[in-house]
Every structure is written in C-alpha cells, then in structure tokens.
Amino acid sequence: MKIYPDAYLEKVEQITVDFLNKNGIKALILDVDNTLIDYYKKLSQSVIDWVNELKKNEFKLYILSNTNDKTKVEKVALNLKIPYANLAKKPFKSGFLRVQKELKEEPAKIAVVGDQIFTDIIGGNRCKMFTILVDPIDKKDYWYTAWKRPIENRIKSKYKNIHKK
C-alpha cells in the first residue's frame, strides 16, 4: 500500500493550472475539512478564486468528504458551485470510484487533494489516482483527526527528505 502522495504542497492555492496540465490532470476530487475550509468552517476568498480559476480552465471539480455533516459540505459546494458527496468512508475505494464515474475520467487523470494521508492520499492511491497532499489550513483539528497528525507529520518529514535528494 502506497502511503506517499504524488505531490506535496502547502495549500490548495499552490495547485496551478500549469502543474495540473503537466501531470495530465483533468479533474480534482477535493476534501473539505482543513483542505478547503478551516476548523471554524470559514471558506477563504483565495480558495474561491482558486476554484474559479480552475473552472475557467475547464477542470472538473468534485468535493468528497467523510463528514456526516451534510449541511456543512453542501454550503461549501453551493458556494463554489461544484458537486459534492459526504459520508465517503475514505480511504475505502467506493466513494472515489463513484465520483470517478460521475466525472467520466480515467483514474490517472484525476487528482485527489486533501490534508490527510490516512484518508485522502491512501484512498486516492488505492484507486490509482494522482494524489496531492496539502498542509491543514488550521492547526485546530477535530478529535478524530488530531490523534493521527503526529504519525502523518513523521510520514511528511520522511517524504520531504526523500524528495530533497
């Protein structure tokens, strides 16, 4: 099982049209919590602008979240004018494959973007999609995520050391 992402950036706004084109990406599956919004559910203008730039360049976007708070995900999706699904059960394949079918793209042309290795990255890797890990927007986490961060930080550190060489 591959635990490393294909790319690691500090925030979603660093994922450029050029970067996506160079990697053959046509569509993005986006996480919500601490990827698009912070702990307090704030969606920044820079994320809105980034999504609009991608849409303007004809990238397909889809939000896939593990949260059971449908209202939270729906609010972000409506704000960004992109489809969404919650209760995804990441890293299981089913949610990713359902979205892939809706996006009508090959797995290699889909980037999975998220802040968690054990859900977003492993799930995307299992589906043979291009994976992009971003740092969490906020240091504050929900309890069910916070306990994993120290482990993920060690994996990130190892990833950075490997890619320095």
N, C-alpha and C positions, 0 to 999 in steps of 0.2 A: 504494500500500500504506500503510495507516494504522499508524503506529508508536506513537501515543499511546494510553494507556488511557482508558477512560471515567471511571475514578476512581483516585485515588492516595491510599493510607493508609499509616501507618507499620507496622501489623501486622494480622494477620487478626482479632484480637480486637476491632478497631475497626469491623468489618463487622457492623452491628447488624441485628436483625430489622426495625426501622423503616426503615433505609436500604434493605434488600432489598425490602421491600414498596413503598416509594415508587418504586423503579425497576422494579417488575413482575417481580422475580426469584422463581422457584420452585425453582431447583436451582443447585448450585455444583459446578464442576469444580475440584478443588484440586491444586496442585503439592505435592510433599513436601519436597525438599531446600531448606533455608533459607526455607521458607514455613511448614511445619508442624513440622519438626524442624531442629535446628541441625547443624552440621558433625559433631558427635560423636554424632549420632543420638538426641539427647535430645528427648523429647516433653514439653512443659511441662503442668502441671495447668491453666493458664489456657487453653491450646489445647483440652484435653479438655473443659473446662467450656463453652467457646465452641461446640464441635461439638455437645455435648449440648443446649445451648440452641436451636441451630438445628433439631436433630432434633425436639425437643419442640414446636417451632412448625411442624413438618411440611415443612421444606425437605428436598429430596433432595440428597444429597452423594455425590461420587464422586472418588476420587483418580486422577489421570492423571500419570504420571511418565515421564521419558525414561530413567531409570536402568535398567541391566541387572541390578542387584542386587535380584532379586525378593524375597529374604528380608527386606531392609530395608523395602520398601514393604508387603509382606504383614504384617509386625509392626505397623507404624503402622495399617494398615487394620483389622487384628483388634482392636487396642487401642481404636480409635474406632468399631468395628463399622459400617464402611462399605465398599462395594465398591471395587475398585482395578484398574488396568491399568498395567503397566510397558512399557518399550520403545516408548513412544508416538510417537517421531520428531517431536516438536513442533519447529518450527511447521507441519509438514505437516498437512493437514486430516483425514486418515484417523482418527487417534486421537480427535479431538474429535467427529467425526461418528459414530463407533462408540458413544461414550459418550452422545451426544445421543439416539441411537436407543434405548439402554437406559433412559435417563431418561424417555423419551417426553414431551419438552417441545420447544417451538419454540425456535430459537436465541436470540431476543430475551429469552426467559425464563430463560436460563442465564447465570450469571456464571462467568467463568474467573478464578481467583485464583492469582497467582504472583508471584515476585520477579524474574523475568527478562523483559525486553522482547522479546528476540530469539527466545524460545521460547513462553512463555505468552501474552503480550499480542498479538504478531503472529499467532500461531496462532488465538487466540480472535477477533481482529478479522477474520481471513480467513473465519471461519465465521459472521460476523455475530452473535457473542455479545457480551454485556456484559463488558467486561474491567476487572479491578481489580488494579492493581499495588501490591504491598506491599514495604517495605524488607526486605532479607535479615535473618534473625534474628541471624546471626553474621557478623562481618567475615571470618572464615576461609572460604575457598571451595575447591572442587576446581579443579585446574589448567584444566580445560576450560571453566570458568565465569569464573574470575578475570580472564582477558585481556579479557573483554567488559565488565567492570564500569566502567572509565573512560568508555567510549562511552555506556553506559547512564546513567551519572551526568550526563553532559552533556545527554542527552535529558530526564532527570528535571528538571534545572535549568531547561531551556527550558520544559517543561510547567508547572512552578511559576510561572515568570514570566508565562506566558500567562494562567494562572488567577488571578493576583493582580489583574489588571485588571478 
